Amino acid sequence: MALTPAAVTPLRRRLLVSSSSSSPRVSRVSVAMSAVEPAVVVGGGRVGRALLSMGLPAADVLVGRGEKVSEDAPGPILVCTRNDDLDAVLENTPRSRWRDLVFFQNGMLDPWFESKGLVDANQVLAYFAVSKLGEPPVDGITDTNPEGLTAAFGNWAPAVAARLQNGELTCKVLEKEAFQKQMLEKLIWISAFMLVGARHPGATVGMVEKEYRSEVIIIS
């Protein structure tokens, strides 16, 4: 059973709603198209292409697998690759631009960040789904979290939030402690659902939530 920010599941379809409410604890960004920062997008998959569609036409730069990031490329560098491609991304990015990297990967990356000297790296917890390449993303708004779950941290967090909100997605800008708390919650959620799903071959996330919820509760 695979789970990525781009995966659309029955559970998400059931919980997605059409509107969101604001929260006093969340930083919101009012976005006009002209306010979206040009960016480099590393990775041309579903998420990467969706992020490109939220920017200004012809202003962004797409970097594919194995390609190098230019020293003078604009704005943040949005990394939308698999976790096992991150070493290669660093190798292809000038060290002077590492502070501009924004990581969209799942999981607890702190040990890897520390090993690379990436203190307080920009990160995004993505709770939106892109079912097919080129289709618009669907926001992960739920009954429990009508304000949305996607969150960003780091110097480029406001720019990321502006881009996502330009694509009609919610995004919170969080301080490090609040971001780490939400990151741990997502890691626990993914781990629990994946473990239960592995015990039931072929089970989707939605099936685990509907049919094996008691097992998730026991291990989480």
Residue frames relative to the residue before (quaternion, step in Angstrom):
aa qw qx qy qz dx dy dz
M 1.0000 0.0000 0.0000 0.0000 0.00 0.00 0.00
A 0.1481 -0.8140 0.5588 0.0574 3.56 -0.61 1.13
L 0.0507 -0.7867 0.6150 0.0172 3.53 -1.13 0.72
T 0.1161 0.7583 -0.6340 0.0977 3.57 -0.78 1.05
P 0.6634 -0.4851 0.3617 0.4401 3.59 -1.24 0.21
A 0.6823 0.4957 -0.2949 0.4491 3.57 1.15 -0.49
A 0.5566 0.6356 -0.3900 0.3662 3.59 1.21 -0.15
V 0.2096 -0.7483 0.6160 0.1294 3.55 -0.95 0.93
T 0.0512 -0.8170 0.5742 -0.0123 3.56 -0.68 1.05
P 0.6500 -0.5031 0.3788 0.4253 3.60 -1.21 0.34
L 0.6137 0.5525 -0.3546 0.4387 3.58 1.01 -0.75
R 0.6882 0.4684 -0.2934 0.4700 3.57 0.85 -0.91
R 0.6268 0.5319 -0.3503 0.4488 3.58 0.96 -0.77
R 0.6700 0.5133 -0.3044 0.4416 3.58 0.97 -0.84
L 0.7562 0.4194 -0.2075 0.4575 3.56 1.01 -0.82
L 0.5428 0.6284 -0.4147 0.3723 3.58 1.17 -0.37
V 0.0767 -0.7775 0.6233 0.0336 3.56 -1.00 0.86
S 0.6082 -0.6423 0.3555 0.3018 3.53 -1.20 0.48
S 0.7948 0.2258 -0.1379 0.5461 3.63 1.11 -0.31
S 0.2312 -0.7640 0.5857 0.1406 3.54 -1.28 0.39
S 0.3028 -0.7296 0.5811 0.1957 3.54 -1.25 0.47
S 0.4896 -0.6703 0.4732 0.2951 3.55 -1.13 0.66
S 0.2283 -0.7549 0.6008 0.1309 3.54 -1.27 0.48
P 0.5129 -0.6666 0.4383 0.3171 3.61 -0.93 0.83
R 0.6685 0.5040 -0.3059 0.4534 3.61 1.17 -0.41
V 0.6635 0.5121 -0.2865 0.4642 3.59 1.28 -0.17
S 0.3592 -0.7015 0.5713 0.2294 3.55 -0.99 0.85
R 0.1295 -0.7936 0.5928 0.0450 3.56 -0.75 1.07
V 0.2080 -0.7659 0.5965 0.1195 3.55 -1.13 0.63
S 0.2774 -0.7337 0.5954 0.1740 3.57 -0.76 1.04
V 0.1291 -0.8557 0.5011 -0.0041 3.52 -0.50 1.23
A 0.0661 -0.7095 0.6993 0.0564 3.49 -1.07 0.89
M 0.6628 -0.5217 0.3436 0.4129 3.57 -1.14 0.55
S 0.6730 0.5158 -0.3039 0.4343 3.58 0.98 -0.84
A 0.6383 0.5527 -0.3260 0.4253 3.60 1.22 -0.37
V 0.5499 0.6210 -0.3984 0.3915 3.61 1.23 -0.22
E 0.4049 -0.7316 0.5012 0.2228 3.58 -0.72 1.13
P 0.4824 -0.6027 0.5338 0.3450 3.60 -1.05 0.64
A 0.0449 -0.8180 0.5731 -0.0225 3.60 -1.04 0.71
V 0.3883 -0.6290 0.6066 0.2927 3.48 -1.44 0.18
V 0.1318 -0.7729 0.6163 0.0731 3.59 -0.92 0.90
V 0.1560 -0.7863 0.5945 0.0624 3.57 -0.62 1.16
G 0.7479 0.2969 -0.2596 0.5339 3.56 -0.48 1.23
G 0.1492 -0.8375 0.5239 0.0424 3.56 -0.53 1.18
G 0.3493 0.7389 -0.5010 0.2847 3.57 1.08 0.69
R 0.8093 -0.2851 0.1860 0.4787 3.56 -1.27 -0.35
V 0.6961 0.4614 -0.2831 0.4716 3.57 0.86 -0.95
G 0.6511 0.5274 -0.3163 0.4448 3.58 0.91 -0.89
R 0.6774 0.4808 -0.2901 0.4752 3.58 0.91 -0.91
A 0.6200 0.5352 -0.3450 0.4584 3.58 1.06 -0.70
L 0.6527 0.5077 -0.3143 0.4664 3.60 0.97 -0.83
L 0.6150 0.5408 -0.3412 0.4614 3.57 1.05 -0.72
S 0.6660 0.5238 -0.3029 0.4362 3.57 0.95 -0.86
M 0.6562 0.5195 -0.3042 0.4550 3.60 1.21 -0.41
G 0.6461 0.5357 -0.3137 0.4440 3.58 1.26 -0.20
L 0.6831 -0.4473 0.3714 0.4419 3.51 -1.36 -0.14
P 0.5457 -0.6241 0.4367 0.3494 3.62 -0.90 0.80
A 0.8596 0.1013 -0.1206 0.4862 3.56 -0.97 1.01
A 0.5619 0.6139 -0.3972 0.3868 3.63 1.23 0.08
D 0.6950 0.4678 -0.2669 0.4764 3.58 1.13 -0.66
V 0.2906 -0.7291 0.5942 0.1758 3.54 -1.33 0.39
L 0.2113 -0.7693 0.5921 0.1142 3.59 -0.82 1.01
V 0.1092 -0.7794 0.6163 0.0280 3.56 -0.85 1.07
G 0.2570 -0.7989 0.5304 0.1198 3.56 -0.65 1.12
R 0.7508 -0.3796 0.2858 0.4589 3.56 -1.34 0.00
G 0.8377 0.1888 -0.1597 0.4869 3.55 -0.86 1.00
E 0.5825 0.5808 -0.3821 0.4212 3.59 1.23 -0.12
K 0.4524 -0.7008 0.4900 0.2531 3.56 -1.17 0.61
V 0.4094 -0.6699 0.5652 0.2534 3.53 -1.23 0.65
S 0.4373 -0.7150 0.4859 0.2479 3.55 -0.82 0.99
E 0.5856 -0.5898 0.4371 0.3439 3.56 -1.13 0.71
D 0.7842 0.3181 -0.1559 0.5095 3.57 0.96 -0.86
A 0.2895 0.7576 -0.5286 0.2505 3.60 1.17 0.51
P 0.5364 -0.6802 0.3987 0.3011 3.62 -1.02 0.74
G 0.9056 0.1363 -0.0460 0.3991 3.50 -1.39 0.48
P 0.7825 -0.2908 0.2360 0.4974 3.56 -1.20 -0.59
I 0.3251 -0.7088 0.5908 0.2072 3.55 -1.31 0.42
L 0.1766 -0.8272 0.5307 0.0533 3.57 -0.18 1.32
V 0.1686 -0.8247 0.5377 0.0477 3.56 -0.35 1.29
C 0.0255 0.8216 -0.5623 0.0906 3.57 -0.37 1.30
T 0.3860 0.7203 -0.4772 0.3231 3.56 0.92 0.94
R 0.6400 -0.4598 0.4209 0.4492 3.54 -1.34 -0.09
N 0.6406 -0.5398 0.3835 0.3888 3.56 -1.20 0.53
D 0.7005 0.4789 -0.2880 0.4439 3.59 0.96 -0.79
D 0.6136 0.5175 -0.3622 0.4739 3.60 1.28 0.15
L 0.4632 0.7333 -0.4261 0.2572 3.60 1.24 -0.20
D 0.6079 0.5461 -0.3640 0.4469 3.61 1.01 -0.70
A 0.6648 0.4998 -0.2981 0.4684 3.57 0.98 -0.86
V 0.6058 0.5508 -0.3530 0.4527 3.58 1.07 -0.71
L 0.6549 0.5004 -0.3134 0.4717 3.59 0.95 -0.85
E 0.6486 0.5302 -0.3193 0.4431 3.57 0.93 -0.87
N 0.7398 0.4094 -0.2149 0.4888 3.57 1.09 -0.73
T 0.6442 0.4746 -0.3179 0.5087 3.57 1.31 0.16
P 0.4795 -0.6573 0.4826 0.3242 3.64 -0.77 0.91
R 0.5649 -0.6292 0.4084 0.3438 3.59 -0.89 0.89
S 0.6221 0.5615 -0.3406 0.4262 3.58 1.06 -0.68
R 0.7062 0.4358 -0.2547 0.4964 3.60 1.26 -0.35
W 0.4034 0.7377 -0.4715 0.2659 3.61 1.21 -0.03
R 0.6252 0.5513 -0.3450 0.4314 3.60 1.07 -0.68
D 0.6681 0.4988 -0.2902 0.4697 3.60 1.27 -0.34
L 0.4774 0.6722 -0.4406 0.3551 3.60 1.26 -0.05
V 0.0951 -0.7672 0.6334 0.0343 3.57 -1.02 0.88
F 0.1975 -0.8321 0.5141 0.0657 3.57 -0.44 1.24
F 0.2069 -0.7991 0.5601 0.0697 3.56 -0.80 1.14
Q 0.4489 0.7350 -0.4282 0.2737 3.62 1.24 0.08
N 0.4775 -0.6219 0.5373 0.3108 3.55 -1.30 0.47
G 0.6702 0.5325 -0.3667 0.3644 3.53 -1.32 0.20
M 0.5403 -0.5942 0.4903 0.3385 3.52 -1.38 0.16
L 0.0939 -0.8540 0.5117 0.0057 3.58 -0.08 1.30
D 0.3711 0.7760 -0.4630 0.2137 3.61 1.24 -0.10
P 0.6559 0.4985 -0.3476 0.4477 3.68 0.83 -0.78
W 0.6513 0.4967 -0.3164 0.4786 3.59 1.01 -0.77
F 0.6208 0.5347 -0.3392 0.4622 3.60 0.96 -0.82
E 0.6721 0.5050 -0.3005 0.4504 3.58 0.86 -0.95
S 0.6612 0.5167 -0.3111 0.4461 3.58 0.99 -0.81
K 0.7234 0.4088 -0.2285 0.5073 3.58 1.20 -0.52
G 0.4938 -0.6720 0.4236 0.3538 3.59 1.26 -0.02
L 0.4521 0.6812 -0.4513 0.3576 3.57 1.20 0.51
V 0.0249 -0.8239 0.5652 -0.0337 3.56 0.34 1.25
D 0.8462 0.0384 -0.0720 0.5266 3.57 -0.94 0.98
A 0.1150 0.8193 -0.5473 0.1264 3.56 0.91 0.95
N 0.5293 -0.6075 0.4899 0.3329 3.55 -1.18 0.65
Q 0.0349 0.8059 -0.5887 0.0523 3.59 -0.89 0.95
V 0.1486 -0.7560 0.6300 0.0974 3.52 -1.31 0.48
L 0.2148 -0.7107 0.6544 0.1430 3.54 -1.06 0.86
A 0.1426 -0.8396 0.5225 0.0416 3.56 -0.19 1.29
Y 0.0067 -0.7739 0.6324 -0.0330 3.54 -0.76 1.12
F 0.5209 0.5685 -0.4862 0.4111 3.55 0.53 1.19
A 0.3273 -0.7680 0.5317 0.1428 3.53 -1.17 0.66
V 0.0691 -0.7466 0.6602 0.0437 3.55 -1.10 0.82
S 0.2666 -0.8288 0.4693 0.1473 3.56 -0.12 1.27
K 0.7998 0.0377 0.0004 0.5991 3.58 1.05 -0.76
L 0.6289 -0.5354 0.4090 0.3880 3.54 -1.20 0.58
G 0.8101 0.2589 -0.2054 0.4842 3.56 -0.80 1.03
E 0.6001 0.5491 -0.3738 0.4457 3.58 1.21 -0.23
P 0.5514 -0.6113 0.4361 0.3634 3.61 -1.09 0.60
P 0.5090 -0.6548 0.4596 0.3179 3.61 -1.05 0.68
V 0.2947 -0.7233 0.5987 0.1776 3.52 -1.27 0.56
D 0.4112 -0.7429 0.4773 0.2262 3.55 -0.71 1.09
G 0.4174 -0.7187 0.5083 0.2254 3.55 -1.10 0.81
I 0.1874 0.7759 -0.5699 0.1953 3.57 0.67 1.11
T 0.0853 -0.8082 0.5824 0.0186 3.57 -0.87 0.95
D 0.6739 -0.4672 0.3762 0.4313 3.56 -1.32 0.16
T 0.6760 0.4929 -0.2852 0.4677 3.56 1.06 -0.78
N 0.7944 0.1690 -0.0664 0.5796 3.58 1.07 -0.77
P 0.0546 -0.8481 0.5266 0.0200 3.61 0.45 1.17
E 0.6114 0.5546 -0.3537 0.4399 3.59 1.23 -0.32
G 0.5571 -0.6005 0.3863 0.4240 3.57 1.30 -0.17
L 0.3761 -0.7587 0.5043 0.1690 3.55 -1.19 0.59
T 0.5369 0.6307 -0.4196 0.3714 3.61 1.12 -0.45
A 0.0061 -0.8067 0.5887 -0.0503 3.58 -0.91 0.97
A 0.1535 -0.7756 0.6076 0.0754 3.55 -1.21 0.63
F 0.0923 -0.7786 0.6199 0.0324 3.53 -1.20 0.71
G 0.6647 0.5187 -0.3802 0.3802 3.57 -1.16 0.64
N 0.7419 -0.4239 0.2897 0.4313 3.53 -1.34 0.10
W 0.7320 0.4046 -0.2289 0.4980 3.57 1.08 -0.69
A 0.3586 0.7696 -0.4748 0.2320 3.63 1.24 0.07
P 0.6640 0.4893 -0.3429 0.4495 3.68 0.81 -0.78
A 0.6466 0.5125 -0.3267 0.4610 3.60 1.01 -0.76
V 0.6346 0.5138 -0.3272 0.4756 3.59 1.03 -0.76
A 0.6492 0.5158 -0.3158 0.4614 3.58 0.94 -0.89
A 0.6363 0.5307 -0.3276 0.4540 3.58 0.99 -0.81
R 0.6569 0.5064 -0.3073 0.4665 3.58 0.96 -0.88
L 0.6845 0.4831 -0.2980 0.4574 3.59 0.82 -0.94
Q 0.6746 0.4840 -0.3007 0.4694 3.57 0.95 -0.82
N 0.5802 0.5491 -0.3691 0.4749 3.58 1.20 -0.44
G 0.6904 0.4229 -0.2583 0.5271 3.55 1.25 -0.49
E 0.5252 -0.6743 0.3694 0.3648 3.56 1.34 0.45
L 0.4959 0.5958 -0.4608 0.4322 3.55 1.06 0.88
T 0.4474 -0.6616 0.5228 0.2979 3.55 -1.18 0.54
C 0.0752 0.7827 -0.6171 0.0307 3.56 -1.22 0.50
K 0.2374 -0.7593 0.5939 0.1204 3.55 -0.88 1.02
V 0.2574 -0.7155 0.6251 0.1765 3.57 -1.15 0.69
L 0.0526 -0.8431 0.5336 -0.0406 3.56 -0.44 1.26
E 0.4821 -0.5947 0.5489 0.3356 3.51 -1.32 0.41
K 0.7239 -0.4916 0.2620 0.4069 3.58 -1.23 0.48
E 0.6773 0.5044 -0.3192 0.4300 3.60 0.78 -0.93
A 0.6713 0.4847 -0.2931 0.4781 3.58 0.92 -0.89
F 0.6393 0.5227 -0.3251 0.4609 3.59 1.03 -0.77
Q 0.6608 0.5084 -0.3125 0.4552 3.59 0.90 -0.89
K 0.6140 0.5416 -0.3429 0.4606 3.59 1.05 -0.73
Q 0.6894 0.4601 -0.2841 0.4821 3.58 0.88 -0.91
M 0.6145 0.5466 -0.3449 0.4523 3.60 1.08 -0.69
L 0.6510 0.5059 -0.3099 0.4735 3.58 0.98 -0.83
E 0.6279 0.5323 -0.3365 0.4573 3.58 0.99 -0.80
K 0.6729 0.4853 -0.3036 0.4685 3.58 0.93 -0.85
L 0.6327 0.5360 -0.3313 0.4502 3.59 1.02 -0.80
I 0.6469 0.5049 -0.3110 0.4795 3.58 0.98 -0.86
W 0.6496 0.5254 -0.3151 0.4502 3.58 0.95 -0.91
I 0.6737 0.4876 -0.2968 0.4695 3.58 0.85 -0.98
S 0.6652 0.5200 -0.3104 0.4367 3.58 0.87 -0.97
A 0.6731 0.5005 -0.2999 0.4544 3.57 0.89 -0.93
F 0.6943 0.4695 -0.2862 0.4643 3.58 0.84 -0.95
M 0.6504 0.5126 -0.3259 0.4560 3.61 1.00 -0.74
L 0.6507 0.5192 -0.3191 0.4529 3.57 0.96 -0.84
V 0.6695 0.4690 -0.3015 0.4909 3.58 0.91 -0.88
G 0.6479 0.5284 -0.3207 0.4452 3.58 0.96 -0.82
A 0.6308 0.5395 -0.3305 0.4494 3.58 1.06 -0.72
R 0.6420 0.5197 -0.3197 0.4643 3.59 1.16 -0.57
H 0.7528 0.2801 -0.1559 0.5749 3.57 1.26 -0.37
P 0.2636 -0.8156 0.4919 0.1529 3.61 0.24 1.27
G 0.7995 0.2775 -0.2316 0.4798 3.53 -0.95 0.98
A 0.5143 0.6585 -0.4178 0.3569 3.58 1.24 -0.17
T 0.3082 -0.7156 0.5959 0.1945 3.56 -1.04 0.83
V 0.6833 -0.4462 0.3604 0.4518 3.55 -1.31 0.12
G 0.6459 0.5292 -0.3163 0.4501 3.57 0.99 -0.84
M 0.6471 0.5121 -0.3174 0.4672 3.59 1.00 -0.79
V 0.6286 0.5266 -0.3387 0.4613 3.58 1.00 -0.80
E 0.6673 0.5073 -0.3011 0.4547 3.58 0.91 -0.92
K 0.7377 0.4372 -0.2317 0.4592 3.57 0.95 -0.89
E 0.8161 0.3110 -0.1276 0.4701 3.56 0.82 -1.00
Y 0.8018 0.2558 -0.1180 0.5271 3.59 1.10 -0.62
R 0.2042 0.8292 -0.4999 0.1445 3.56 1.18 0.56
S 0.6214 0.5631 -0.3489 0.4184 3.58 0.99 -0.75
E 0.6383 0.5192 -0.3278 0.4643 3.59 1.08 -0.68
V 0.6195 0.5334 -0.3363 0.4676 3.57 1.06 -0.75
I 0.6538 0.5206 -0.3130 0.4513 3.58 0.93 -0.89
I 0.6460 0.5402 -0.3254 0.4301 3.58 0.96 -0.85
I 0.7755 0.3725 -0.2074 0.4655 3.61 0.81 -0.93
S 0.7128 0.4224 -0.2728 0.4889 3.60 1.18 -0.26
